[in-house]
């Protein structure tokens, strides 16, 4: 009897974080539909040292979120096919797959701006490339919106990391310097939870005075927040799946010409920490509330004007003043977010999705989706891992 020898790959991916586990789900999805690899995986945290045996390992491939730079360079020099997923230290010398931090930050900035905030801040970690990338992208997005962004950072790991009591005290002191109301992007959900703890301890009302959005959509961390925290949803499964595709090509002897591969986020999970309209114009606030409640039930600018008794020209002018967009644009944004949610979380056909999102014709929905988001609904669903056909 002949046995087919399976290729052996090692996964240096943390099992202790929601992001790492979702990457592993992407690996699982690829293996189910493509290759039956033999996988070596140990329980680990992101900061764990890599196993010493890896330097002399005789397997065929490696997917790495390795924090040990010296060992990483030794493995790379050995010629072992490897795709790097580590975004902590800067751009690696070989092929890598990361979440797209610029698009993550752009989503967070738009989310807070849509709620009418005019003061913004970012809370992150020093010495972490991914956090600094999100910081720079968020600040740039806020500048493009005409605002400014305050920043607070401190170490995540290492001997210089403060105790929780010291960190909380420093966070509160920083929060007290911010103009209110303020929208804050935290670099990840753990950092966002710390910001919420600081608000609770210092008496800031969330979201009335401080709105907080994190990244990763770790449901446990987000729901443990007081109140529950909104979060950007990165496509970590997509990162794992794409990394497997690239590693498979390397192990077959192909050359990966493009080193940089970025996977865009899936959207935003909105919870109570940003559930507010920070606008001091009562007519605009009322119109926004009506839009969010009725955009997917056929709301139009004409129906808005029946709820907010002002002229269309005044409504348009005030929307552009406070939100930098027209009422019609906001209506479309709410509808498209509903379409994205249904594509991610259901297997409903497009015609049903268009109906639930308030579009009269599925063809019109597809045209608007492609124009505004740069891809078809079908491609979006596939990237979100929901295309089971």
C-alpha positions as CSV (number, residue, x, y, z in Angstrom):
1,X,0.0,0.0,0.0
2,X,1.4,3.4,-1.0
3,X,1.0,6.3,1.5
4,X,1.0,9.9,0.4
5,X,3.5,11.9,2.5
6,X,1.9,15.0,3.9
7,X,3.8,18.3,4.0
8,X,4.6,19.5,7.5
9,X,4.1,23.1,8.5
10,X,4.6,24.8,11.8
11,X,2.1,27.5,13.0
12,X,3.8,30.0,15.3
13,X,0.5,31.8,16.0
14,X,-0.8,32.7,19.4
15,X,-3.7,30.8,20.7
16,X,-4.3,33.2,23.6
17,X,-5.8,36.0,21.6
18,X,-9.0,36.4,19.6
19,X,-7.0,37.7,16.6
20,X,-4.6,34.7,16.6
21,X,-7.5,32.2,16.9
22,X,-9.2,33.7,14.0
23,X,-6.1,33.4,11.9
24,X,-6.1,29.7,12.8
25,X,-9.7,29.5,11.6
26,X,-8.5,30.8,8.3
27,X,-5.8,28.2,8.2
28,X,-8.4,25.5,9.0
29,X,-10.6,26.8,6.1
30,X,-7.8,26.6,3.6
31,X,-6.7,23.1,4.7
32,X,-10.3,21.8,4.4
33,X,-10.6,23.0,0.8
34,X,-7.0,22.6,-0.4
35,X,-4.2,20.8,1.4
36,X,-4.1,18.1,4.1
37,X,-1.0,19.3,5.8
38,X,0.5,17.9,9.0
39,X,0.4,20.9,11.4
40,X,2.6,21.6,14.4
41,X,0.9,24.0,16.8
42,X,1.6,24.8,20.5
43,X,-0.4,26.8,22.9
44,X,1.3,30.2,23.1
45,X,1.0,33.9,23.7
46,X,2.1,36.6,21.3
47,X,5.1,37.5,23.4
48,X,6.2,33.8,23.9
49,X,9.7,32.8,22.8
50,X,9.8,30.5,19.8
51,X,10.8,26.9,20.4
52,X,14.6,26.3,20.1
53,X,14.0,23.2,17.9
54,X,12.6,25.4,15.1
55,X,16.1,26.5,14.0
56,X,16.9,23.0,12.9
57,X,13.4,21.8,12.0
58,X,13.1,19.8,8.8
59,X,9.6,20.6,7.8
60,X,8.3,22.2,4.6
61,X,6.8,25.5,5.7
62,X,6.1,28.0,8.4
63,X,3.5,30.6,9.2
64,X,4.9,32.9,11.9
65,X,3.8,35.6,14.3
66,X,7.2,35.1,16.0
67,X,8.4,37.7,18.6
68,X,11.9,36.3,18.6
69,X,13.7,38.3,15.9
70,X,17.0,36.5,16.1
71,X,15.4,33.1,15.6
72,X,13.2,34.5,12.9
73,X,16.2,35.7,10.9
74,X,18.0,32.4,11.3
75,X,14.9,30.5,10.0
76,X,14.7,33.0,7.1
77,X,18.4,32.5,6.2
78,X,17.8,28.7,6.1
79,X,15.6,29.0,3.1
80,X,12.6,27.4,4.8
81,X,9.4,28.6,3.0
82,X,7.8,31.1,5.4
83,X,5.0,33.7,5.4
84,X,5.4,36.3,8.2
85,X,2.3,37.5,10.1
86,X,4.2,39.5,12.7
87,X,3.3,43.2,12.6
88,X,5.1,44.2,15.9
89,X,8.6,45.2,14.7
90,X,8.3,46.7,11.2
91,X,8.4,45.4,7.7
92,X,10.0,42.0,7.4
93,X,12.4,41.0,4.7
94,X,10.2,38.3,3.2
95,X,6.6,37.9,2.1
96,X,4.1,39.0,4.8
97,X,0.3,39.2,5.3
98,X,-1.1,41.8,7.7
99,X,-4.4,43.4,8.4
100,X,-4.7,46.7,6.6
101,X,-4.2,49.2,9.5
102,X,-4.8,52.2,7.3
103,X,-8.3,51.0,6.4
104,X,-9.0,49.9,10.0
105,X,-8.2,53.4,11.3
106,X,-10.2,55.1,8.4
107,X,-13.2,53.1,9.5
108,X,-12.8,54.1,13.1
109,X,-12.3,57.8,12.2
110,X,-15.4,57.8,9.9
111,X,-17.5,56.0,12.6
112,X,-16.7,58.7,15.2
113,X,-17.0,61.6,12.7
114,X,-20.5,60.3,11.6
115,X,-21.6,60.7,15.2
116,X,-20.7,64.3,15.1
117,X,-17.6,64.4,17.2
118,X,-15.2,67.3,16.6
119,X,-12.6,66.3,19.2
120,X,-10.6,63.0,18.7
121,X,-7.9,61.0,20.4
122,X,-5.9,57.8,20.0
123,X,-4.8,55.4,22.8
124,X,-2.1,52.9,21.9
125,X,1.2,51.3,22.8
126,X,4.8,52.4,22.4
127,X,7.2,50.2,20.5
128,X,4.5,48.3,18.7
129,X,4.6,48.8,14.9
130,X,0.9,47.9,14.3
131,X,-0.2,50.3,17.0
132,X,1.9,53.1,15.6
133,X,0.6,52.4,12.1
134,X,-3.0,52.7,13.4
135,X,-2.1,55.8,15.2
136,X,-0.6,57.5,12.2
137,X,-3.4,56.5,9.9
138,X,-6.1,57.6,12.4
139,X,-4.5,61.0,13.0
140,X,-4.1,61.4,9.2
141,X,-7.8,60.5,8.7
142,X,-8.9,63.0,11.4
143,X,-6.7,65.7,9.8
144,X,-8.4,65.1,6.4
145,X,-11.7,65.6,8.2
146,X,-10.5,68.9,9.5
147,X,-9.8,67.9,13.1
148,X,-6.9,67.3,15.4
149,X,-6.0,64.2,17.4
150,X,-4.5,63.8,20.9
151,X,-2.4,60.7,21.6
152,X,-1.6,58.6,24.7
153,X,0.8,55.7,24.5
154,X,2.6,53.5,27.0
155,X,4.4,50.1,26.8
156,X,2.4,46.9,26.2
157,X,5.1,44.4,27.3
158,X,8.5,44.4,28.9
159,X,10.2,45.7,32.0
160,X,9.1,49.3,31.4
161,X,5.4,48.4,31.5
162,X,3.7,50.1,34.4
163,X,1.5,48.4,37.0
164,X,-2.2,48.5,36.4
165,X,-2.7,51.1,39.2
166,X,0.0,53.3,37.6
167,X,-1.4,52.9,34.1
168,X,-4.9,53.7,35.2
169,X,-3.8,56.8,37.0
170,X,-1.9,58.0,33.9
171,X,-4.8,57.2,31.7
172,X,-7.2,59.2,33.9
173,X,-4.8,62.2,34.0
174,X,-4.7,62.1,30.1
175,X,-8.5,61.8,29.8
176,X,-8.8,64.9,32.0
177,X,-6.8,66.9,29.5
178,X,-9.1,66.2,26.6
179,X,-11.8,68.6,25.4
180,X,-15.3,67.0,25.7
181,X,-17.1,65.4,24.1
182,X,-14.3,63.3,22.5
183,X,-14.2,60.2,20.3
184,X,-11.3,57.9,21.1
185,X,-9.9,55.1,19.0
186,X,-8.0,52.5,21.0
187,X,-5.4,50.4,19.1
188,X,-7.1,47.2,20.2
189,X,-9.9,46.0,22.4
190,X,-7.7,45.4,25.4
191,X,-6.6,49.0,25.2
192,X,-10.2,50.1,24.7
193,X,-11.3,48.2,27.8
194,X,-8.6,50.1,29.8
195,X,-9.9,53.4,28.5
196,X,-13.4,52.5,29.6
197,X,-12.1,51.5,33.0
198,X,-10.4,54.9,33.3
199,X,-13.7,56.6,32.3
200,X,-15.6,54.7,35.0
201,X,-13.0,55.4,37.7
202,X,-12.8,59.2,36.9
203,X,-16.6,59.7,36.4
204,X,-16.6,60.4,32.6
205,X,-19.9,59.5,31.0
206,X,-19.6,57.0,28.1
207,X,-20.7,57.7,25.4
208,X,-22.1,61.1,26.3
209,X,-18.7,62.6,27.1
210,X,-16.2,60.0,25.9
211,X,-17.0,57.6,23.0
212,X,-14.6,54.6,22.6
213,X,-14.0,52.2,19.7
214,X,-11.5,49.4,19.8
215,X,-10.2,46.9,17.2
216,X,-10.5,43.1,16.9
217,X,-14.1,42.7,18.0
218,X,-13.1,40.3,20.8
219,X,-16.7,39.8,22.0
220,X,-15.7,38.8,25.6
221,X,-13.6,42.0,26.1
222,X,-16.1,44.2,24.3
223,X,-19.1,42.9,26.3
224,X,-17.1,43.2,29.6
225,X,-16.7,46.9,29.0
226,X,-19.0,49.3,30.8
227,X,-20.8,50.0,28.6
228,X,-20.2,47.4,25.9
229,X,-17.6,48.6,23.4
230,X,-17.8,49.1,19.7
231,X,-15.0,47.6,17.7
232,X,-13.5,47.4,14.2
233,X,-13.7,43.9,12.8
234,X,-10.4,42.9,11.1
235,X,-10.5,40.0,8.7
236,X,-8.1,37.8,10.6
237,X,-9.6,34.6,9.0
238,X,-8.8,36.2,5.6
239,X,-5.2,36.8,6.8
240,X,-4.8,33.1,7.7
241,X,-6.4,31.9,4.5
242,X,-4.3,34.2,2.3
243,X,-1.1,33.3,4.2
244,X,-1.8,29.6,3.5
245,X,-2.3,30.3,-0.2
246,X,1.1,32.1,-0.4
247,X,2.9,29.4,1.7
248,X,1.5,26.7,-0.6
249,X,2.9,28.5,-3.6
250,X,6.3,28.9,-1.9
251,X,6.4,25.2,-1.0
252,X,5.7,24.3,-4.6
253,X,8.8,26.3,-5.7
254,X,7.1,29.5,-6.9
255,X,8.5,32.9,-6.2
256,X,6.3,35.5,-4.5
257,X,7.3,38.7,-6.2
258,X,5.0,41.0,-4.1
259,X,6.1,40.9,-0.5
260,X,3.4,43.1,1.0
261,X,-0.2,41.7,1.3
262,X,-2.8,43.6,3.3
263,X,-6.3,42.3,4.1
264,X,-9.0,45.0,4.6
265,X,-11.3,44.9,7.7
266,X,-14.9,43.6,7.5
267,X,-16.7,46.5,9.1
268,X,-17.6,47.7,12.6
269,X,-19.5,46.0,15.4
270,X,-21.4,49.0,16.9
271,X,-22.2,48.8,20.6
272,X,-23.2,51.3,23.3
273,X,-19.7,52.9,23.7
274,X,-20.3,54.9,20.5
275,X,-24.1,54.9,20.5
276,X,-24.6,58.7,20.5
277,X,-24.9,61.7,18.2
278,X,-22.5,64.4,19.4
279,X,-24.2,67.2,17.6
280,X,-25.5,70.4,19.2
281,X,-27.9,71.1,16.3
282,X,-31.3,69.5,17.4
283,X,-32.7,69.3,13.9
284,X,-29.6,67.5,12.5
285,X,-29.6,65.2,15.5
286,X,-33.3,64.4,15.0
287,X,-32.8,63.8,11.3
288,X,-29.8,61.5,12.0
289,X,-31.9,59.5,14.5
290,X,-34.6,59.1,11.9
291,X,-32.2,58.0,9.3
292,X,-30.6,55.4,11.4
293,X,-34.0,54.0,12.4
294,X,-35.6,54.1,9.0
295,X,-33.0,54.1,6.2
296,X,-33.6,50.4,5.6
297,X,-37.4,50.9,5.6
298,X,-37.5,53.1,2.6
299,X,-36.6,56.5,4.2
300,X,-35.9,59.4,1.8
301,X,-34.9,63.0,2.1
302,X,-38.5,63.9,1.6
303,X,-39.6,61.7,4.5
304,X,-36.9,63.2,6.7
305,X,-38.3,66.7,6.1
306,X,-41.7,65.5,7.4
307,X,-40.0,64.7,10.7
308,X,-37.7,67.7,10.8
309,X,-39.8,70.7,9.7
310,X,-37.1,72.8,7.9
311,X,-36.4,73.4,4.3
312,X,-34.4,71.0,2.2
313,X,-31.7,73.6,1.5
314,X,-31.3,74.3,5.2
315,X,-31.1,70.6,6.0
316,X,-28.5,70.0,3.3
317,X,-26.4,73.0,4.6
318,X,-26.5,71.9,8.2
319,X,-25.6,68.3,7.3
320,X,-22.6,69.5,5.4
321,X,-21.6,71.8,8.2
322,X,-21.8,69.1,10.9
323,X,-21.1,65.9,9.0
324,X,-19.4,67.0,5.8
325,X,-21.9,64.8,3.9
326,X,-25.4,65.2,2.5
327,X,-28.5,63.5,4.0
328,X,-28.7,61.3,0.9
329,X,-25.1,60.2,1.5
330,X,-25.8,59.3,5.1
331,X,-28.9,57.3,4.0
332,X,-26.8,55.3,1.6
333,X,-24.1,54.7,4.2
334,X,-26.6,53.2,6.7
335,X,-28.1,51.0,3.9
336,X,-24.7,49.8,2.8
337,X,-23.6,48.9,6.3
338,X,-26.8,46.8,6.6
339,X,-25.9,45.1,3.4
340,X,-22.4,44.4,4.7
341,X,-23.8,43.0,7.9
342,X,-26.2,40.6,6.1
343,X,-23.4,39.5,3.7
344,X,-21.1,38.7,6.6
345,X,-23.5,37.0,8.9
346,X,-26.1,35.3,6.7
347,X,-26.4,33.2,3.6
348,X,-29.4,35.2,2.3
349,X,-29.6,35.7,-1.5
350,X,-28.8,39.2,-2.8
351,X,-32.4,39.9,-3.7
352,X,-33.5,39.3,-0.1
353,X,-30.6,41.4,1.2
354,X,-31.5,44.3,-1.1
355,X,-35.1,44.2,0.3
356,X,-34.0,44.2,3.9
357,X,-31.5,47.0,3.3
358,X,-34.2,49.2,1.7
359,X,-33.2,49.0,-1.9
360,X,-36.0,48.7,-4.4
361,X,-34.0,46.7,-6.9
362,X,-31.1,44.3,-6.4
363,X,-29.4,45.6,-9.5
364,X,-29.3,49.1,-8.0
365,X,-27.9,47.8,-4.7
366,X,-25.1,46.0,-6.5
367,X,-24.2,49.1,-8.5
368,X,-24.2,51.3,-5.4
369,X,-22.2,48.7,-3.4
370,X,-19.5,48.4,-6.1
371,X,-19.3,52.2,-6.6
372,X,-19.0,53.1,-2.9
373,X,-17.0,50.1,-1.6
374,X,-14.9,49.1,-4.6
375,X,-16.0,45.5,-4.9
376,X,-19.1,43.5,-5.7
377,X,-21.3,42.1,-2.9
378,X,-20.2,38.6,-4.0
379,X,-16.5,39.4,-3.6
380,X,-17.2,41.0,-0.2
381,X,-19.1,37.9,1.0
382,X,-16.2,35.7,-0.2
383,X,-13.6,37.7,1.7
384,X,-15.8,37.6,4.8
385,X,-15.7,33.8,4.7
386,X,-19.4,33.6,4.2
387,X,-19.5,32.1,0.6
388,X,-20.3,28.5,1.4
389,X,-21.4,27.8,-2.2
